[in-house]
Each structure stands twice: as C-alpha cells, then as structure tokens.
Amino acid sequence: IPALPVEAVTLQSPIPCPAQDVVCLGINYMAHSDEAEKYSADAFATQHQDAIYFSKRVSRAVPDGGFIEAHTDLVQKLDYECGLDDPRLLHAEKLAVVLGKDAKDVPAGQTKDYVFGYTILNDVSARDVQTAHKQWYFGKSLDGFTPMGPCIVTADEFDTYPPALPIRSRVNGELRQDSNTSNMIFSCAEI
C-alpha cells in the first residue's frame, strides 16, 4: 500500500469510538489536588488514602487538534487538564493507559503484562456542572470532552514501567502546569 502524505488524510483519535466508558482517576497529582481544593474544598477535598475513580462517556473521541465544543448553553466554567511533553506522544494532556487484554484482580507485579501501550487524553471538565451534580460523570462526559491521541505508543517503546514523562500544560503559550508522571499519587500498577 503506497504511503499518503499526512496533508492528504484526516487524522482521527487512535480509539475514535471506545466500546465502553473511559475509566479515569481523579486528583492523582498533589499539585492538581491543591488546585482543585482551591476551586471547591467541599467538592474536591481528599486525604489521598483511596484512589478516586470516575468514568467518562465518549460517543466519539475528538482527534488531536480537533474542535472541543464549549456547550456554553450549559457550561460556565470549562476547565483543561495538564499535558505530557514527550516526542513520542506529541502534544498531550494526560497519560492514558491502553490495556491489551481484559484485566481483573491482577497482582501488582503483573500489571505491565496487561498494558498494550499509552496515548494522551484531555480530561475536559465542566467544573460548574460537575460540582452542581455532586458527582463527576455528567460534567466530564459532554460531547467532545475527551480529545485523544494522535497515536498509541506501544509499551515496549519505554524503558520504565510506568514511563516517567514530563507533563505540562500551556494556555495560549503560557506555561500553567509543570510536573512529571512519576509524581502520580497512585501508580499505574496500583490503579
């Protein structure tokens, strides 16, 4: 099959229509925890003893560089998350672990055997909707709130498990967040 120039194709997310909700982990960086508590201590205060899981409904994942609808008729406080800075992952938001097979009750020492690879995912959030509903599903699952990609990098491309990658967020070129995936409160193996 002959190669096509990238300009001749429309890039999609690596998993454009996930078969089920995307399972996420909330407030998994201490800096994000501090930031969230400043927004609403009632909604986001945590002692970090247990991981905070939530899911995002994704009808169609927005591709890298795609349009994110603001839902201004419903949302007043649209929020972004942080970004990875690794040439293998291009412009990223959050480390997303892509499983290669079903996993249940996996011992911590065997978790990396279930990881197919990694991609990037932006956990777009309607903070006002999220906190008004006292749960996170609706405020994180509006159409277009899960940009993903542009690609999946297989686990064997990284020397460590989980990979320790710089994670940064810029808004209009201004650095807003600067951390590393090694600073996660709960590791990929624990999650």
N, C-alpha and C positions, 0 to 999 in steps of 0.2 A: 504494500500500500504506500503510495507516494506521500511524503510529508507535506503538510499545508502550512503556510506562514500563519503565525498567530493572528495577524490582522484579518485573515480570511475566515475566522471562526468566531463564534460567540461562546466564551468560556462560561461554564456552569459550575456550581458547587460540586465538590467531589461526591457528596451524597445529597443530590438535589431534593429528594423526597424520602426522608427517613421512614422506615416501616413502622416505627413507634416513636413515642416521645423521646426527646433527648434528656438523659438524666444528668443533672448538674450538681455541683457542690457550691454552696453559698458561703460567703465570708471566709474564704480559705487562705487569706493573707492578712497578717496582723495590720498592715497599713490600711487595707480595704476595710477591715473591721472598725478601725478608729474613724475612718471617713464615714462609714455607714452609721455609726452611733451618733456622729455629729448631725447627720441628717435627721435621724429619729431614734433616740435611745429606746423608746418603747418598742419599736418595730425590730430593731437590729441588735440589741444588747445580747451578748453571748459570753459564756465562760470558756468556750472552746474545749469543752470536755467531750462533746459528741459532734460528729460531722453533721452539717445541715444540708440535707438533700432536697432538691426540688426538680421538677420536670418542666420542659418547655414543649408545647405543642408546635410542631413545624409542618405546615402544609407544604411549603416549598422554601428551601433554604436560599437566601439571597447570595449570589456569587460575589467573589472578591471584587470590590469596586462598584458593586451594584447599588441601586437606589433603596434606601430604607424609608418607608412611609412613616411619617411622624404621628399620624392619627390625631391631628390637632383638634378634632371634634370631641375627643375623649381624653387626650393626654395633655397635661400642662407641664410636666416635669420629666422629659425624656433624658435618659442617662446612658452613658457609654461605659465600657469597661476597659481594662488595660490591654496592652499589645505586646506580642513577642517580637523580638528583633533578632532573627536568625536567617541567613541567606537561604537556607533550605525551606523555610516556612514563609518567606516573603513578608508581607505586611500583615501582622496577626493581631488578635485580640486576646484570646485565652487558649491555653493548651487544651486540646480535645483529644482524648484517648479513644482510638477506634479499635474495638475488640474484633478479633478474627474468628472467634467461636463463642458459643454460649458459655456463660460462667455463673456458677452458683456454689457457695461455700468453698471457695478456692483458698487454700492455705497461703499465707502471706509470701512465703518463699517461692511459690509457683505462679504468682500473678503475671509476671512478664511473659510467660508462655502463652497467655491469652491475648496479648496485645499485638494487633496487626501493625498498627502504626499510629501516627499522630497527624492532626491537622489543626487548624486555627478556627476559632469560633468567637463571634462577638455576642455577648450576652446583653443585648439591648433591653433596657428596662424602662417601663413607665412607673417611676417611683411613686407618684401620687395614686395611681390605680393600685399598685402593689400594696401599699400600706393601708389604703382605704378598705381593701378586701380582707386584711389580716392574714392573707396567705399570698404566695408569690405567683401561682400559676397564671392567672389572668394578666397580671401586669408584665409578665415576661413572655407571653405567648401570642401577642397580637401578630397579625400577618406581617411578615417581613422582619420580625425581631430576632432572627437567627442567621445572620450572614456567616458563611462558612467557606473556607478554602483560601487559596485556589487549588490546593492539591493535598493528597495524603502522602506523608513521608513514612516509608516503612521503618519499623522499629530497629532493624539491623543497620540503619544509617547512623545511629547514635552509639557512642561508646559507653554511655552510662544508662542505667535504668533507675528511675525515670530520668530523661535528659534534663540537665540543668541549663536553662536557656534564659537570656536576658528578656525581661518583659517590660515594655514601655508603652505609654500612651501619649500621643500628641494630639492636640486640638488646634487646627489651623497653624501647624508647625511648632506650636509651643509645647514643650515637654511638661506633662501634667503628672505622670506616674513613672517611676523607675524602680524596678525590682528584679527578681530572678525566680524562676520556677522552683529552685531549691529552697525558697522561703515559704513554701506552702505549709500551712499548719498541719494538714493531714496529707500524707504522701499518696502517690498513685497506688502503691501496694495496699495501704490501709483502706483507701476508698474502694 
